[in-house]
Amino acid sequence: MGVLHYGVGHRIDIGDDLLAHLKLVVVTKLRRNESFTLSWTHSGAQSPGRSTIWLHPAIPLRFDFDSPAPAKMNPDLLDQMTHSTHSTGGITVNLDITVNLDQVLPD
């Protein structure tokens, strides 16, 4: 289980594969100085509900992964996430899903 550290003292537990996809999309957007929202439904360990954060280049982010090996990337998921950053709702993820790695980008 990876962790997205947002701002000072906020952590979001996210599976390594999903976090790797988020990292690629988030870093690409923030490099362009583009802001957007990231929303998720609380996972089983949290109280019911959902959360949204505003991702902006001025807000510190850190991505921590359990696995030392880079994750395989699913191009369909990357396209879906990238496209959703252009919508008013931003990226919405389900923290309990397993990323489908049947179709991955070549190393």
C-alpha positions as CSV (number, residue, x, y, z in Angstrom):
1,M,0.0,0.0,0.0
2,G,1.4,3.3,-1.1
3,V,0.8,6.7,0.4
4,L,0.1,10.1,-1.2
5,H,1.3,12.8,1.3
6,Y,-0.6,16.0,0.6
7,G,0.4,19.3,2.2
8,V,1.7,19.1,5.7
9,G,0.5,16.1,7.8
10,H,-2.2,14.7,5.4
11,R,-1.8,11.2,4.0
12,I,-4.0,9.2,1.7
13,D,-3.4,5.4,1.6
14,I,-3.5,4.2,-2.0
15,G,-2.5,0.9,-3.6
16,D,0.9,1.1,-5.4
17,D,-0.4,0.5,-8.9
18,L,-3.2,3.1,-8.6
19,L,-0.8,5.5,-7.0
20,A,1.8,5.1,-9.8
21,H,-0.9,6.0,-12.4
22,L,-2.0,9.0,-10.3
23,K,1.6,10.1,-9.9
24,L,2.2,10.1,-13.7
25,V,-1.0,12.1,-14.4
26,V,-0.6,14.5,-11.4
27,V,3.0,15.3,-12.1
28,T,2.3,15.9,-15.8
29,K,-0.5,18.4,-15.0
30,L,1.4,20.2,-12.2
31,R,4.5,20.6,-14.4
32,R,2.2,22.6,-16.7
33,N,1.1,24.7,-13.8
34,E,-2.4,23.3,-14.1
35,S,-4.6,22.7,-11.0
36,F,-7.5,20.2,-10.6
37,T,-9.3,18.2,-8.0
38,L,-8.7,14.6,-6.8
39,S,-11.7,12.8,-5.2
40,W,-12.2,9.4,-3.7
41,T,-14.7,7.3,-1.8
42,H,-13.4,6.3,1.6
43,S,-12.1,2.8,1.8
44,G,-13.3,0.1,4.2
45,A,-11.0,1.3,7.1
46,Q,-12.4,4.8,7.0
47,S,-15.7,6.2,8.0
48,P,-18.2,6.2,5.1
49,G,-18.1,9.2,2.8
50,R,-15.8,10.8,0.2
51,S,-13.1,13.4,0.1
52,T,-11.8,15.9,-2.4
53,I,-8.5,17.8,-2.5
54,W,-7.3,20.6,-4.7
55,L,-4.0,19.8,-6.4
56,H,-1.9,22.9,-7.1
57,P,1.8,23.3,-7.8
58,A,2.3,25.3,-4.6
59,I,1.0,22.5,-2.4
60,P,3.7,19.9,-1.4
61,L,3.1,16.3,-2.6
62,R,5.1,13.2,-1.9
63,F,4.4,9.7,-3.4
64,D,5.6,6.8,-1.3
65,F,5.5,3.2,-2.7
66,D,5.9,-0.1,-0.8
67,S,7.4,-1.7,-3.9
68,P,10.9,-0.7,-5.0
69,A,10.1,-1.7,-8.6
70,P,8.3,0.7,-10.9
71,A,4.7,-0.2,-11.6
72,K,3.4,-1.3,-15.0
73,M,1.2,1.3,-16.6
74,N,-2.2,0.6,-18.1
75,P,-2.7,3.1,-21.0
76,D,-6.5,3.0,-20.8
77,L,-6.5,4.0,-17.2
78,L,-3.9,6.8,-17.9
79,D,-6.1,8.1,-20.7
80,Q,-9.2,8.0,-18.5
81,M,-7.5,9.9,-15.6
82,T,-5.9,12.4,-17.9
83,H,-9.2,13.1,-19.6
84,S,-11.0,13.5,-16.3
85,T,-8.6,16.2,-15.2
86,H,-10.1,18.5,-17.8
87,S,-13.6,18.0,-16.4
88,T,-15.2,20.1,-13.6
89,G,-15.2,17.0,-11.4
90,G,-11.5,16.3,-11.8
91,I,-10.1,12.8,-11.1
92,T,-12.3,10.5,-9.1
93,V,-10.8,7.2,-8.0
94,N,-12.0,4.1,-6.1
95,L,-9.3,3.3,-3.6
96,D,-10.5,-0.3,-3.3
97,I,-10.0,-1.2,-7.0
98,T,-7.2,-3.3,-8.4
99,V,-5.6,-1.8,-11.5
100,N,-6.1,-4.1,-14.6
101,L,-2.5,-4.8,-15.8
102,D,-3.6,-7.1,-18.6
103,Q,-2.8,-4.3,-21.1
104,V,0.3,-2.4,-20.1
105,L,2.7,0.0,-21.8
106,P,6.1,-1.6,-22.8
107,D,9.0,-1.0,-20.5
